Amino acid sequence: MLENKNAIIYGGGGAVGGAVARTFARHGATVHLAGRTRASLEAVAADIAAAGGRAEVAVVDALDERAVEEHARRVAEEAGGLDVSLNLVSRGDVHGTPLTAVSAEDFLRPVTTGVTANFLTARTAARHMSERGSGVIITLNSGSAKGSPMMGGTGPADAAIDALVRNLAQECGPSGVRVVGIWTAGLPETMTREKLALHGAEMDEAAFEGLMKHLAEMRMLRRSPTLAQIADTAAFLASDGAAAITATFVNATAGIFSD
Protein backbone atom coordinates (compact mmCIF):
# COMPACT_ATOMS: atom_id res chain seq x y z
CA MET A 1 0.00 0.00 0.00
CA LEU A 2 2.83 2.42 0.89
CA GLU A 3 5.80 0.73 -0.73
CA ASN A 4 8.79 3.02 -1.37
CA LYS A 5 7.07 6.03 0.21
CA ASN A 6 8.83 8.33 2.66
CA ALA A 7 6.66 9.62 5.48
CA ILE A 8 7.45 12.17 8.18
CA ILE A 9 5.36 11.62 11.29
CA TYR A 10 5.46 14.54 13.70
CA GLY A 11 4.68 13.32 17.20
CA GLY A 12 5.84 9.86 16.15
CA GLY A 13 6.76 8.87 19.68
CA GLY A 14 3.23 9.24 21.06
CA ALA A 15 0.53 6.59 21.32
CA VAL A 16 -1.27 7.55 18.11
CA GLY A 17 1.92 8.53 16.28
CA GLY A 18 3.59 5.27 17.19
CA ALA A 19 0.62 3.21 16.06
CA VAL A 20 0.48 5.05 12.74
CA ALA A 21 4.25 4.72 12.25
CA ARG A 22 4.18 0.96 12.84
CA THR A 23 1.29 0.58 10.41
CA PHE A 24 2.95 2.71 7.74
CA ALA A 25 6.17 0.68 8.07
CA ARG A 26 4.26 -2.59 7.88
CA HIS A 27 2.80 -1.41 4.58
CA GLY A 28 6.24 -0.66 3.16
CA ALA A 29 6.90 3.00 3.98
CA THR A 30 10.12 4.37 5.41
CA VAL A 31 8.97 6.40 8.40
CA HIS A 32 10.85 9.44 9.64
CA LEU A 33 9.86 9.89 13.26
CA ALA A 34 10.03 13.50 14.43
CA GLY A 35 9.37 14.80 17.91
CA ARG A 36 10.88 16.46 20.95
CA THR A 37 11.66 13.35 23.04
CA ARG A 38 14.31 11.08 21.58
CA ALA A 39 13.66 8.17 23.94
CA SER A 40 10.03 7.71 22.88
CA LEU A 41 10.93 8.10 19.20
CA GLU A 42 13.69 5.49 19.47
CA ALA A 43 11.34 3.07 21.22
CA VAL A 44 8.95 3.20 18.27
CA ALA A 45 11.84 2.94 15.80
CA ALA A 46 13.12 -0.16 17.62
CA ASP A 47 9.69 -1.81 17.33
CA ILE A 48 9.61 -1.06 13.62
CA ALA A 49 13.14 -2.38 13.06
CA ALA A 50 12.35 -5.56 15.00
CA ALA A 51 9.41 -6.16 12.68
CA GLY A 52 11.61 -5.71 9.61
CA GLY A 53 10.58 -2.13 8.83
CA ARG A 54 12.56 1.04 8.22
CA ALA A 55 12.52 4.02 10.57
CA GLU A 56 14.67 7.10 11.12
CA VAL A 57 14.60 9.30 14.21
CA ALA A 58 15.10 13.07 14.51
CA VAL A 59 14.51 15.43 17.41
CA VAL A 60 12.41 18.21 15.86
CA ASP A 61 10.25 20.82 17.55
CA ALA A 62 7.26 21.33 15.23
CA LEU A 63 7.00 24.91 16.50
CA ASP A 64 10.52 25.71 15.30
CA GLU A 65 10.23 26.91 11.71
CA ARG A 66 13.91 26.48 10.88
CA ALA A 67 14.10 23.00 12.43
CA VAL A 68 11.01 21.82 10.54
CA GLU A 69 12.31 23.13 7.23
CA GLU A 70 15.82 21.72 7.70
CA HIS A 71 14.55 18.26 8.63
CA ALA A 72 12.12 18.11 5.70
CA ARG A 73 14.84 19.25 3.32
CA ARG A 74 17.18 16.56 4.60
CA VAL A 75 14.54 13.85 4.23
CA ALA A 76 13.63 15.01 0.72
CA GLU A 77 17.26 15.07 -0.42
CA GLU A 78 18.65 11.99 1.32
CA ALA A 79 15.61 9.73 0.96
CA GLY A 80 14.82 10.77 -2.59
CA GLY A 81 11.63 12.68 -1.89
CA LEU A 82 8.91 13.37 0.67
CA ASP A 83 5.66 11.54 -0.01
CA VAL A 84 3.64 11.85 3.20
CA SER A 85 3.59 14.34 6.08
CA LEU A 86 1.45 13.57 9.11
CA ASN A 87 1.03 15.90 12.10
CA LEU A 88 0.08 14.34 15.44
CA VAL A 89 1.73 16.87 17.75
CA SER A 90 0.14 17.38 21.16
CA ARG A 91 -1.49 20.82 21.54
CA GLY A 92 -1.89 21.05 25.31
CA ASP A 93 -5.70 21.16 25.30
CA VAL A 94 -7.41 21.61 28.68
CA HIS A 95 -10.88 20.10 29.11
CA GLY A 96 -13.53 20.01 31.79
CA THR A 97 -13.65 23.73 32.60
CA PRO A 98 -16.46 26.07 31.42
CA LEU A 99 -15.38 28.82 29.05
CA THR A 100 -16.46 31.36 31.66
CA ALA A 101 -13.87 29.93 34.05
CA VAL A 102 -11.00 28.88 31.77
CA SER A 103 -7.90 31.08 31.70
CA ALA A 104 -6.87 32.89 28.53
CA GLU A 105 -3.59 30.95 28.54
CA ASP A 106 -5.32 27.56 28.69
CA PHE A 107 -7.87 28.60 26.08
CA LEU A 108 -5.33 29.91 23.58
CA ARG A 109 -2.67 27.22 24.01
CA PRO A 110 -4.23 24.58 21.70
CA VAL A 111 -5.12 27.27 19.16
CA THR A 112 -1.64 28.77 19.04
CA THR A 113 0.23 25.48 19.27
CA GLY A 114 -2.05 23.51 16.97
CA VAL A 115 -2.28 26.10 14.22
CA THR A 116 1.44 26.93 14.32
CA ALA A 117 2.60 23.32 14.25
CA ASN A 118 0.18 22.28 11.52
CA PHE A 119 0.90 25.35 9.41
CA LEU A 120 4.68 24.98 9.59
CA THR A 121 4.75 21.24 8.89
CA ALA A 122 2.07 21.34 6.19
CA ARG A 123 3.50 24.38 4.42
CA THR A 124 6.98 22.90 4.42
CA ALA A 125 5.78 19.56 3.09
CA ALA A 126 3.61 21.25 0.45
CA ARG A 127 6.59 23.10 -0.96
CA HIS A 128 8.62 19.92 -1.44
CA MET A 129 5.66 17.91 -2.72
CA SER A 130 4.54 20.56 -5.19
CA GLU A 131 7.97 20.52 -6.81
CA ARG A 132 7.62 16.77 -7.41
CA GLY A 133 3.97 16.91 -8.40
CA SER A 134 2.67 14.52 -5.75
CA GLY A 135 2.30 13.99 -2.03
CA VAL A 136 -0.18 13.70 0.85
CA ILE A 137 -0.47 15.90 3.94
CA ILE A 138 -2.55 14.52 6.80
CA THR A 139 -3.61 15.93 10.16
CA LEU A 140 -5.91 14.85 12.97
CA ASN A 141 -8.28 16.66 15.29
CA SER A 142 -11.42 15.95 17.30
CA GLY A 143 -14.01 17.57 15.04
CA SER A 144 -15.04 19.85 17.91
CA ALA A 145 -15.38 22.83 15.59
CA LYS A 146 -19.02 21.83 15.20
CA GLY A 147 -19.64 22.52 18.88
CA SER A 148 -18.41 20.71 22.02
CA PRO A 149 -19.00 22.23 25.47
CA MET A 150 -16.41 22.00 28.23
CA MET A 151 -13.63 21.56 25.68
CA GLY A 152 -11.88 24.89 26.21
CA GLY A 153 -9.90 26.01 23.17
CA THR A 154 -10.23 22.67 21.38
CA GLY A 155 -13.16 23.78 19.21
CA PRO A 156 -11.53 26.97 17.92
CA ALA A 157 -8.25 25.10 17.33
CA ASP A 158 -10.05 22.39 15.37
CA ALA A 159 -11.94 25.00 13.34
CA ALA A 160 -8.74 26.76 12.33
CA ILE A 161 -7.04 23.51 11.36
CA ASP A 162 -10.12 22.37 9.43
CA ALA A 163 -9.95 25.59 7.41
CA LEU A 164 -6.20 25.24 6.91
CA VAL A 165 -6.67 21.75 5.44
CA ARG A 166 -9.36 22.85 2.99
CA ASN A 167 -7.59 26.01 1.88
CA LEU A 168 -4.20 24.37 1.44
CA ALA A 169 -5.82 21.53 -0.48
CA GLN A 170 -7.40 23.99 -2.92
CA GLU A 171 -4.11 25.81 -3.45
CA CYS A 172 -1.92 22.70 -3.83
CA GLY A 173 -4.35 20.43 -5.63
CA PRO A 174 -3.29 21.63 -9.11
CA SER A 175 0.28 20.60 -8.19
CA GLY A 176 -0.84 17.05 -7.40
CA VAL A 177 -0.73 17.41 -3.60
CA ARG A 178 -3.60 16.11 -1.46
CA VAL A 179 -4.41 17.54 1.99
CA VAL A 180 -6.78 15.59 4.23
CA GLY A 181 -7.64 15.08 7.87
CA ILE A 182 -9.13 12.60 10.30
CA TRP A 183 -11.71 13.51 12.91
CA THR A 184 -11.40 11.38 16.01
CA ALA A 185 -11.24 11.88 19.75
CA GLY A 186 -11.27 10.04 23.04
CA LEU A 187 -9.50 6.85 22.01
CA PRO A 188 -9.92 4.49 25.01
CA GLU A 189 -6.44 3.01 24.51
CA THR A 190 -4.84 6.42 25.03
CA MET A 191 -7.00 7.58 27.95
CA THR A 192 -6.30 7.02 31.65
CA ARG A 193 -7.52 8.84 34.73
CA GLU A 194 -4.00 10.15 35.23
CA LYS A 195 -3.78 11.60 31.72
CA LEU A 196 -7.21 13.21 32.02
CA ALA A 197 -6.17 14.82 35.30
CA LEU A 198 -3.24 16.45 33.51
CA HIS A 199 -5.76 18.06 31.15
CA GLY A 200 -7.89 19.39 34.00
CA ALA A 201 -10.44 16.55 34.29
CA GLU A 202 -10.06 14.66 37.57
CA MET A 203 -12.48 11.78 38.23
CA ASP A 204 -12.84 8.59 40.22
CA GLU A 205 -13.05 5.11 38.67
CA ALA A 206 -16.85 5.15 38.40
CA ALA A 207 -16.83 8.51 36.66
CA PHE A 208 -14.08 7.34 34.31
CA GLU A 209 -16.05 4.23 33.33
CA GLY A 210 -19.09 6.42 32.79
CA LEU A 211 -17.07 8.65 30.49
CA MET A 212 -15.91 5.69 28.41
CA LYS A 213 -19.51 4.51 28.07
CA HIS A 214 -20.71 7.99 27.17
CA LEU A 215 -18.02 8.36 24.50
CA ALA A 216 -19.10 5.12 22.87
CA GLU A 217 -22.80 6.08 22.99
CA MET A 218 -22.24 9.47 21.32
CA ARG A 219 -20.45 7.93 18.32
CA MET A 220 -22.38 7.42 15.12
CA LEU A 221 -21.57 3.72 15.27
CA ARG A 222 -22.06 3.59 19.06
CA ARG A 223 -18.54 2.33 19.58
CA SER A 224 -15.16 3.96 20.02
CA PRO A 225 -12.45 3.51 17.39
CA THR A 226 -9.27 1.64 18.20
CA LEU A 227 -5.71 2.81 17.63
CA ALA A 228 -5.34 0.17 14.93
CA GLN A 229 -8.41 1.48 13.10
CA ILE A 230 -7.13 5.06 13.17
CA ALA A 231 -3.72 3.91 11.94
CA ASP A 232 -5.31 1.91 9.13
CA THR A 233 -7.41 4.94 8.14
CA ALA A 234 -4.29 7.12 7.99
CA ALA A 235 -2.48 4.49 5.91
CA PHE A 236 -5.35 4.36 3.43
CA LEU A 237 -5.48 8.16 3.11
CA ALA A 238 -1.73 8.21 2.48
CA SER A 239 -1.96 5.53 -0.20
CA ASP A 240 -2.66 5.77 -3.91
CA GLY A 241 -5.97 4.07 -3.21
CA ALA A 242 -7.22 7.38 -1.80
CA ALA A 243 -5.99 9.39 -4.79
CA ALA A 244 -9.42 11.01 -5.30
CA ILE A 245 -9.75 12.22 -1.68
CA THR A 246 -8.62 15.73 -0.70
CA ALA A 247 -9.83 18.90 1.05
CA THR A 248 -11.93 16.96 3.57
CA PHE A 249 -11.93 15.15 6.89
CA VAL A 250 -12.68 11.46 7.34
CA ASN A 251 -14.94 10.96 10.35
CA ALA A 252 -13.38 8.03 12.23
CA THR A 253 -16.41 7.72 14.56
CA ALA A 254 -15.40 10.98 16.19
CA GLY A 255 -18.91 11.76 17.35
CA ILE A 256 -22.20 13.04 16.02
CA PHE A 257 -20.69 15.36 13.45
CA SER A 258 -20.76 14.99 9.69
CA ASP A 259 -18.65 16.77 7.10
Secondary structure, DSSP 8 states (H G I E B T S, - for coil): --TT-EEEEETTTSHHHHHHHHHHHHTT-EEEEEES-HHHHHHHHHHHHHTT-EEEEEE--TT-HHHHHHHHHHHHHHSS---EEEE--------SS-TTTS-HHHHHHHHHHHHHHHHHHHHHHHHHHHHHT-EEEEEEE--GGG--TT-TTHHHHHHHHHHHHHHHHHHHGGGTEEEEEEE----GGG--HHHHHHTT----HHHHHHHHHHHHHHSTTSS---HHHHHHHHHHHHSGGGTT--SEEEESS-SS---
